[in-house]
Amino acid sequence: MPAAPNLNALARLKKAANLVPIKRIVTLTDGTEFEFWATPLTMAERERAQKAASSDDAAQFALQLLVQKALDENDKRMFSAGMIPELKNDVADADLQALMLAMLTSPSEVNEEEAKN
């Protein structure tokens, strides 16, 4: 379907991005659910997280994304950079991995997976 002629390419891409926070729900190892919101990842956010990770370690990158992007229901950041040592030392690895995976997974992938089950 052809796009509206009055939208230039950049405007079309920005409109398609739909950068509004989307609710993510992760079931923790104790059976409770942890909810957070995050916008889809942009290239600039990816670059900031890679720079903050200071390594090529995928886990460090994902943790930086979680800290930078996870929002509560009031659009306030849930974590700060100063919390990273506590997240790494005081949170079960399985729970932290699940949160980081939820951050990296696009909502459409999550919906497709839920539809299969």
N, C-alpha and C positions, 0 to 999 in steps of 0.2 A: 504494500500500500504506500503510495507516494506521500511524503511529508508535506505539510502545509508550506506553500511557496514563500511565505513571509518569515519562516524560521531559518536562520542561517545554521550552518553545521554545528558551531559551538553552542548555540542556544538549544539545539535539539539534544546534544549530548548532556548538557546541564539539566535539562528538563527530565531526561531519561534517568539521570543519576538518582533522583528522588532521595536526597540526603536527609531523611528524617529518621529519628531514633526508632529502632525496632526492638521489641521485647524479646529477650533471650531467656530461656529457662533451663537450668542445669540441675539434675538430680544428684545431690551429694551422696557420699558413701554412707551417711547415716540415714538416708532415705528422705531427707527434707529437700525442698526445692529452693534454689537460689535464683532470684530474678534480677536481671539487669537489662539496661537498654543500651544500644549502640547504633551509630549511623554506619552505613556501608563504608568500607575502607577506600580512602582516596590515595593517590600516588604520593602526595605530600605527607600524609600521615604515615605511610609505609616508610618513606625516607627518614622521617623523624624517629620512628621506632628503631630502624636499622642503625641510625647514628647513635641513639641512646644505648642500644644494646652493646656497642663497642666491640662486637665480635660477629662471627658468622654463625654463631650458635642459634639454631631455630627456636629453642626454648626461651632464650634471652629475648629474642625478637618478639615472640608471642606474649611474653610477660610484659614487655614494654607496651605493646598494643593494649593489653588488658588494663594496665594502669592508666594509660592515656585516654582510653575511649569508654570504659565502662561507666555508665551513668545510672543514677537512681531514678525513681519515678518523677522527681522534680527537676530532672536534667542537670543534676549536680554530680561532679565526679565522685566516684565511690572510693577511689584509692589515690594516693599521692606517691611520688617517687620515693619518699622516705619510708614507705611501707613495704618496699620490695624485700628487704631482709626478713621481715616478719612473715610475709607471704611465702618466701622460700623455706623458712625454718619452722614455722608454726602452723602451716596448713598442710593437710595430707596431700601428697604428690598427686594422687588420683583425682582429687577434687580440683586442684590447681590446673592440672592437665585438661580436665573437662571444661573448665572455665575458659582456658586459652583456646581450646578447640572451638568452642562456641563462638568466640570472638572472631576466629579465622574463617568460620564456615558461613557462607552467604545464606541469608534467610530462605532463598529459593531452594537451596540444597537441603536445608532442614525440612522444609515443607514437602519436597519430593520424597525424602526418606520416611517421613511420617505417613505419607500416602501409601507407601509400600507395606507398612506394618499393619 
